Structure formats: structure tokens, C-alpha cells
Amino acid sequence: MDKIKGREYKLPKRYEHYFKLTYHKDKLYGYEEREDVIERELQLCSYFAIVTS
């Protein structure tokens, strides 16, 4: 996202779930990670095993 910072670019809606996006006149001005959302989803990650005979 640093590559498009300061340029006219509209990120897809799915990015708004993980980042607080700041726009100024349709230009990406800045972003901030939503650490609580990212941490919560990382807690949901796990391993599982399939046991068969």
C-alpha cells in the first residue's frame, strides 16, 4: 500500500476490514492497521488432523 500512497486509487472494500484508510480528494493519504481485528482472526487460526483407518 505504500506504493499507492499519495496517488488517486480506491482500494477494494475488503481492505477496510483490516485497515483504517484515510483519503483526501480521492488520494490515499494514509492507513493504520486494525490490530484488534488482525489479532482476533489470528486467534481463530489453528491446525487440525484427519484420522482415518
Contacts in CASP RR format, 6 or more apart in sequence:
PFRMAT RR
TARGET T0000
AUTHOR 0000-0000-0000
METHOD contacts of the structure
MODEL  1
MDKIKGREYKLPKRYEHYFKLTYHKDKLYGYEEREDVIERELQLCSYFAI
VTS
1 11 0 8 1.000
1 15 0 8 1.000
1 19 0 8 1.000
1 28 0 8 1.000
1 31 0 8 1.000
4 11 0 8 1.000
4 28 0 8 1.000
5 28 0 8 1.000
5 29 0 8 1.000
5 30 0 8 1.000
5 31 0 8 1.000
6 27 0 8 1.000
6 28 0 8 1.000
6 29 0 8 1.000
7 27 0 8 1.000
7 28 0 8 1.000
8 26 0 8 1.000
8 27 0 8 1.000
9 27 0 8 1.000
9 28 0 8 1.000
10 26 0 8 1.000
11 21 0 8 1.000
11 28 0 8 1.000
15 21 0 8 1.000
17 34 0 8 1.000
17 37 0 8 1.000
18 33 0 8 1.000
18 34 0 8 1.000
18 37 0 8 1.000
18 38 0 8 1.000
19 31 0 8 1.000
19 32 0 8 1.000
19 33 0 8 1.000
19 34 0 8 1.000
20 31 0 8 1.000
20 32 0 8 1.000
20 34 0 8 1.000
21 28 0 8 1.000
21 30 0 8 1.000
21 31 0 8 1.000
22 28 0 8 1.000
22 29 0 8 1.000
22 30 0 8 1.000
22 31 0 8 1.000
22 32 0 8 1.000
23 29 0 8 1.000
END
